[in-house]
Amino acid sequence: MSATFPAHPDSHNLQPSRRPGPRGFREPAAPVRRVLVPLDGSVAADGALPLSDEVARAFGAEVALVRVLPPGPGARNPLSWEILRSGAQQHIARAAADLGDWSGVEAELVEGEPAQEVVDCARRRGADLIALTARGEGDGAGRSVGRTAHHILQQAGVSVLLLPKAAAPRRSPRRILVPLDCSLRAECVLPVLIPLARATGAHIILAHAVTVPTMVTAEPSAEDENLVARRVSRDLIAAADRLGEVACRLRAAGLRPWTVIQT
């Protein structure tokens, strides 16, 4: 079930809001100032670089690259390890040079457990955002999110931009889907998205799902069904009002938001 809205070129569930001025709208504590991009030498991991570059440009943020190698040679062949280290240094330096046409890009080579080292690097550098692909070189097939990315999501303590593994680097998102639950806490993400949407020309889609109460009786009465219908109708109207207010604020910022409300 979905609310009824005017047609959109791509989906009948999307609508530009025309509600009057918004009520409270919480601003973020701070913009994105430092973006950390972990690399592992794979094409998949490098796929995070173009969009990370766009995000950094949108916010005027610094970019730092980090490559994590296994601990020193130990019992392994020292020559093989030095070749690996030299190749990693060249790769991360080349990536930094490719992004360095507009501002200084720092690159760091560390040793240790990948997820923990990335989290430690983010804290050490004061990164506001970690941008990486969902699966890297060491992740096998069959998992949408690799082990390293999963651990970073759990431990980071900062925002994480997780990109799908793609054959070609991704640029300029055309649409940004923002799930909202009509709370001010959820809406804190919106001001952060405004510079990104402006820089990329992406549409912001505000989405809300209305929960249909579950009937506990096997054969609900007509009165029960009527109560559920009234509750859902009330929640749909309340959600439309709130998303309309949020969309009005985004329009005032020069964007063209759309809303989708479903049950």
N, C-alpha and C positions, 0 to 999 in steps of 0.2 A: 504494500500500500504506500502511496506517496501523496503529498500535498499537490494541489493543482496549481500550476504556474504557467505563464505565457511560454510559448515555444522558444527554444534556443536552437541554433543551427545544428548542434550536435546531440542534444538530449532534451527531452520534454520535461525533465525534472529540474532543469536549471533556469534561474530567473535573476535578472538584475533587480535589486530592491529599490523601491521608490518611497520608503518610509520617511517620516520627518526626522529631525535631529536626534542623535543618540544620547543615551544616558551614560553612566560611568564607563570609562575605557582606560584600563590600566597600562601605563607605559612601562617598558622594560627597564631594569636597573641599569643596564649598560649595553651599548651596541657591540657588534662583533669587531674586535680589534686585532685578533691574532688567529689565524687559521693554521692548524697543523695537519699535514698530509703524510701518512705513513706509506712507504713504498717497500716493495720486496723484490724488485727487479723484473716483475712480470708485466706483460701487456695489460692484464686485467687491473692490476693496481695502478698502473699509469693512467688508466681510464678516468681516475678521479681528478687528474690534474686540470683539464680544461674547465670543468664546472667550478672547481675550487678557485681557479683564477678569476672566474666571473663573480663568484661570491665575494672574494677579496676586493675586487675593483668596485663592486656595488657599495661596500662599506668603507672603502679606503683603508682596508686592513692589511696587516703584514702577513706574509706567508712563510712558514717554516716546513722543511721536508725532513723526515727522519727515516733512516734505513736501519733495521735491526739485524745483526749477524749473530750466529751462534757463538758462545764463548770461545776464547782463544784455542789454538790448535790442540793442546793437550796431547792425547795419544795419537791424534790424527797426523797426517802428513803435513808438516809445516809449510812446505812449498805450495801444496794445494790450497791450504787455508789463505796464504798470502795472495795467491792468484784470485781467490774469491773476494778477499778484502779489496784488492786493487780494482777489480771489476765493479764492485759495489760503489767505491768512491767515484769512479768515472761515471757510472750511471746517475748517481744522485747529483753530481756536479753538472752533468749535462741537463738534467731536469730543471735544476735551479737556474741555469743559464737561459733555458727556453722561457721561463717565467719572469726573468729578471729585466725585461725591457721597460718596465714602468716603475719598479721600486726594488729595493734590496730584498733578495730572497735568501734566507739562511738555510743551510743544509747541515745535517748532523748524522754521523755514523756511530752507532752504539752496539754493544754486545749484550746478549742476555735473552730472556724469554720475551718473545715479540709483544704480546698484549701488555704485559707489565711495564716493559720499557717504553711503549707508546704512551701509556697512562702517566708514567713518571715524567716523560718528556713534556707532556701537555701541562702538567703541574709546574714543572721547572720553568717553562717559558711563559706561563700565564695564558695559555691558549683558551679562547672562548668557544672554539669550534674545532672538532676533529672530523675531517672529511676523508672517507675511504670507501673502497668497493666492498661489497658483501662477502666476496670470496677472493682469496689470493692464490699465490702459487702453490702453497702446501695443502690447500683444501681439496679433498676429493669430490667427485660428482655425487649428486643426490641430496645435497644440502643447499638450501637457499641462502643461508647465512653461515659462513665458515666459523671455525673454532676461534680464531683470533678476533674477528669482528664481534662475535658473540661476547667474548670476555671483555673487550673494550667497551661495549655497550653497558655491561654490568658494572664496570669499575670506573668509568671515565669521570663522572661527577660534573661533566660539562656537556653542552649540546654536541650531538653526533649526527653528521650528514652521511647516511649510508646509501650508497649507490649500487644499483644492480650490476652484475658482471655483464659487460657488453663487448662485442667484437670490435667496436669502434668507439673512440672517446665521445662522451656526450657533452653537448653544449646547449645553452639557452632553453630551459624548460618552457614549454608553451602554456602549461597549466600547473598551478600549485593547489593541491587539495588540502584543505584545513579542516579536520574534524573538530567540532566544538560541542560542548555539553551545556552551553549557555551560562557557564560560570566565568567570572572575571579571571580566575586563575588560568583557564584554558585560553582566554583571549590575550594573555600576555605575549603570545608568540606573534600576534598580528603586526605590531609595529616593527618587529624585526624583519618581517617579510616584505614590508613596503619598499625599502631600497632595492631589494632583489627583484621584485616584480617590476619596478620602474626600469632597472638596468637591463632586464632581459625582455621586457614587453610581455611577460606572462600574465595570464588571467588568474585571479585568486578565486577559488571555488570554496565557499563556506558550506560545510556539510554537518547535518545533525540527524541522529536516528532517535525516533520516539519509540520507547519500549511499550509493547502491548502486554498488559497484565495477563498472567497465566491463570486460567480457570482451574481451581482445585477439584471441582466436581466433574464427574464423568459426563453428566447430562445437565449442563447449565440451563437455568430458566431464562425466560425472556427478559426478566428484570436484571439478571446477572449480565446478560449480553448487552443490555441497554446501558448499564453502569460502565462497562468496559468501553463501549463506543463513546460515551460522554467523556470519559477520562482521556481517551486517545484524542478526541476532537479538541479538548481543552489544551492538551500538551502541544498539539500541532499549531494551534493559534499562538500560544505563548512562544514557541520556538520561532515561528515566522516573525513575530514582533521583535524578538531579540536579534535574530540574524539580520533583519531589516535595518535595525539600528546600527549594527556593526558595519553592514555594507554601506550605509550612509556615510559613516566616518571614513571608510576606505575611498569612497567616491570623492570626498572632500580632499583626499590626498592625491587625487589625479588618477585613480585606478578604476577599473571596470569589474567590480566583483559580481559573482553569481552565487546563488544559494540553492541548495538541494536539501529537502527534508523528507525523510522516509520513515516508514515503520517496519 
